[in-house]
Amino acid sequence: MQRVLRVAAAAAARLAGAPRWGPAAAATVRWLSGGRESMSYDVVIVGAGPAGLAAAIRLKQLCRAADTDLSVCVLEKGSEVGAHVLSGNVFEPRALDELIPKWRQEDTPIRVPVSSDKFWLLTKNKAWTLPSPFDNKGNYVISLSQLVRWMATKAEELGVEVYPGFAASEILYDENQIVTGVATNDVGIAKDGSKRETFQPGRMTLLAEGCRGSLSEKIIRNHKLRESGQGQHQTYALGIKEVWEIKEEKHKPGSVVHTVGWPLDLNTYGGSFIYHLDNRQLSIGLVVALNYRNPFMSPYDEFQKFKQHPAVRKILEGGTVLQYGARTLNEGGFQSIPNPVFPGGAIIGCSAGFLNVPKIKGTHTAMKSGMLAAEASFKTLVEGSSMELYWENLKKSWIWEELYKARNYRPAFEYGFIPGMALSAVERYIFKGKAPFTLKHGRPDHEATDMASLHSPIQYPKPDGQISFDVPTSLYRSSTNHEHDQPPHLRLRDPTVPERVNLPLYAGPESRYCPARVYEYVSDEKGDQKLHINAQNCLHCKACDIKDPKQNIEWTVPEGGGGPGYTVM
Amino acid sequence: MKILVAVKRVVDYAVKVRVRPDRTGVETASVKMSMNPFCEIAVEEALRLREAGAAAEVVAATVGPAQSADTLRTALAMGADRAVHVLHDPDPQRPLLPLAVAKILRAVALQEKAGLVILGKQAIDDDCNQTGQMLAGLLNWPQGTFASKVILDKEKATVEREVDGGIETICLDLPAVITTDLRLNQPRYATLPNIMKAKSKVIKKVTPEDLNVDIRSDMEVLEVTEPPKRKAGVILSSVDELLDKLKNEARVL
């Protein structure tokens, strides 16, 4: 079928003399062949997470206020909204208060205020209480997956079209290299590569793919957005999380606990969280910075080890795990913010990277960035201004101020755990964010891995099936699944590198850091070890894209509708 | 000729199901729901029959709460022309049983003047495998259940059925009821443009009262529990011990 629906053609013709960074003056028409279709919108948003939905909602609010309309479409690769959303989450409602002030009067899934805030230093057998560096008064313990579902209903009420199950796989450009939309890879791609695509032209394209978004990374590289932004590379951490249903007597709604120390060593930055929701549910997870050195470390097994700590296992005993999942997050903060504007659109949320590391919160800043981009998009599409406005307003907003104050905490740990804690204390209690210096990040995460010869393999305890579990059991709880008959979405830029470099020099770290055990080295008929990629297990966390020593693994988006099925994460 | 396809909104096949803490039923809140896989096959078959020219219109119908409209939208996005939504809020203690559903579908089939009704053979939540058969009985129409092939011509349907002994081929006079089995077809995916178009297709909303159907359930669910955890095996040391255990503990000798 060759049909082009041009919803915004008339509106596009209205726009005269688009400035250099504005949208194309006319929605580009593509002649399609072989079953491709095209539907154009004024704004196409990739990703139905907090940033994408906040942007969509804000756009429609601005339209109503100005008595005009823009067609807004949100594409989401998960089978439903929230299926790929995973976060701690202690939610700061600052941005939501600005976006939907009436949320407190509705049946918003924000029900559990933080009731206590504890900070423990763990050693192998004990938990030492330290003064809590956090201030969570006025914040809530939530499931971000649930919140995002609610935001999607709000967006649809305002007329936003949300399409879960559709993955944006390609950026579309016109002759002038201006982004004119995205192409989605329709389901039904056979392993031989024959596929059908739908083109999704948009006058404005906002990328809200979350941390290490596949399209966002391409755009950042091609347009050199890091260099024209704050300059530093992005640094990351991998968060592995479970939601448990625990015994009534152990459950304290709103209780927030963070830990540092055991099981991570002094050279590895990271910590854990234990948040009590309602309905006897509990979020528990371990976050490990991806600039860890020991290639034999397995964050998944560290998490299982952590749960066996006496102070932790007594909370979990008698409970059942409801869901399991993993996702990488940004730790670069202020120093790593790229210029988020490109010709034809902008990057919002964690795809750019606005997470406040010492607070361990990024949802509120992601939402605010979506709102700022929406405001700039509105002005660009309706009043003819430019998206540079988004970058300028970002620098004048509370996101900037907040991230500036938080900028030195994480880089301080480059000097080690003890100096890091000491510097953090100084930063918090003495400088209070006004230090006259800005620390830099160390080497990029993928370069930080030591050679395997410098370390020895770690013997992790066997899972007991009650508190700790093996990977297949955990994967089952993530409801992850992908259509069998599709080409693997994890691509090796050079297929010889795993056997030539990863295995001999680094002992195949991908077989250990992947929380879904996608990567396995198995012996072939000749007895040589070969890399086997079980792409179906993928949790879409992006750890491999970040941590592969030669940056040889490229995470590309599989058919929409696959991947994990988070509902309470 | 009009084909009526009945679909059901069930817990997605990939979800790990668990029992609610209050033991009134299975946890369905914040759990992924989708169209019953056998119903998808039914919709696909109806669409193929229409595309082959054997039918003029495909109407999808469902019985369920407001959210069941999503399931109808999926059917419309796959290609159904219209939909009928019989609104019914589920009560976990008195669930809607196949007989009640069959009575409702009978009323809809007569109202729509359907020439053929296609259903999935069973729903993956209750595994009843009764609705199609009861519907045929109430309508007094012939039935072809567990269909693995359907050939339609003006007045007859030739159905190949998957039965325990192999494949049975029967010939049904229309109007008839067919229930689908797994190997009948591979349902198509709804493409993005079709999902958009489905938004403007009509869904007629009715209630069981409008159809003059009494859906009072004679069955009350008292409790739902998980099956008991499988106990570990015991290694025995002698045949005498085995005999003793079989006689005194298992009581099978």
Chai-1 contact restraints between the chains, C-beta under 6 A:
chainA,res_idxA,chainB,res_idxB,connection_type,confidence,min_distance_angstrom,max_distance_angstrom,comment,restraint_id
A,E37,B,P193,contact,1.0,0.0,6.0,A-B,restraint_1
A,F166,B,L192,contact,1.0,0.0,6.0,A-B,restraint_2
A,D186,B,T191,contact,1.0,0.0,6.0,A-B,restraint_3
A,V187,B,Y189,contact,1.0,0.0,6.0,A-B,restraint_4
A,G188,B,Y189,contact,1.0,0.0,6.0,A-B,restraint_5
A,T198,B,L192,contact,1.0,0.0,6.0,A-B,restraint_6
A,S479,B,A14,contact,1.0,0.0,6.0,A-B,restraint_7
A,N481,B,A14,contact,1.0,0.0,6.0,A-B,restraint_8
A,G565,B,K32,contact,1.0,0.0,6.0,A-B,restraint_9
A,T567,B,S30,contact,1.0,0.0,6.0,A-B,restraint_10
A,V568,B,S30,contact,1.0,0.0,6.0,A-B,restraint_11
